[in-house]
Amino acid sequence: MKRINITLSFLAALMLGCGGSAFKIENPLVTPDELKEHVRFLASDSLQGRKAGTPGNEEAAKYLAAKFREYGLIPAGENGTFFQKFPFVSGAKPGPRNSLTIEYGGTTKSFTLDQSFRTLAFSSDTSVSGELVFAGYGITDTSQKYDDYSGIDVKGKIAVVLRFTPKGDDPHSPFVQHSTLRVKTFNAREHGAAGLIFVTGPLDDEKPELVSFSFDQGLSSSGIPVVTITWAALDSILQAEGKSIKTVQEGINTSQQPGSFPMSAKGKLETSIQKIMNASSNVLGMIAGSDPVL
């Protein structure tokens, strides 16, 4: 439920709890047992967290509406009810057009969705073609005088970026605020990248795994196409240039300095994301005023 939807009981609880014994009311309109009843139900396992759009959320809304009616509130929702419905994006799934093709060393490799590459949920619906540029960890941190984009040009190109930081996934790393997919994607876009490929390096994951497809409500669209490939797939591309992803990553981590470079490979990237729509409701009740003029 929206945070603005607060029952009279909880408002009364705040009033009763602010002053301690000095605010004791002989015949309170709201009793501790009644408050416990509300909390017990709204926090119960049967509602499964009350996430918007779920049956548990709907049951919670019905409960509040019933209590509003019991307390004598006037329905202030739609069509004489206590409910004000609204649509929202509850998730996302890959659309019908997702592909990745990379030309390198005289060969062309077409990647297989969810096996060797995966579109990320916050990717935009578009297609791009361009040269690949390895941009290290994709971090720009002026306070640490560290910039993976220094000395390389990614404008109109597809940046290839490692996850985490030169200090791995250390939560105390000075780069930790720049380590999220969200921040790295915005940084790539600000540097002019037309597309972005994420890779979990071999020093961070022994198995060549793909980044999971997880919907982020705060980043519904990044503005550029974003995918992930396995480090094994990237390694096969770098081997054509006499490099290995493990050696490159070790060099950055050891020196704590950027190790970015242009690649001879070219890529074609197409991504599409379908939004999953759902609906929820605000619960609105009104107490009529008693002023004869107002």
Secondary structure, 3 states (H helix, E strand, C coil): CCCCCCCHHHHHHHHHHHCHHHHCCCCCCCCHHHHHHHHHHHCCHHHHHHCCCCHHHHHHHHHHHHHHHHCCCEECCHHHCCEEEEEEEEEEEECCCCEEEEEECCEEEECCECCCEEECCCCCCEEEEEEEEECCCCCEEHHHCEECCCCCCCCCCEEEEECCECCECCCCCCCHHHCCHHHHHHHHHHCCCCEEEEECCCCCCCCCCCCCCCCCCCCCCCCCCEEEECHHHHHHHHHCCCCCHHHHHHHHHHHCCCCCEEEEEEEEEEECEEEEEEEEEEECEECCCCCCCC
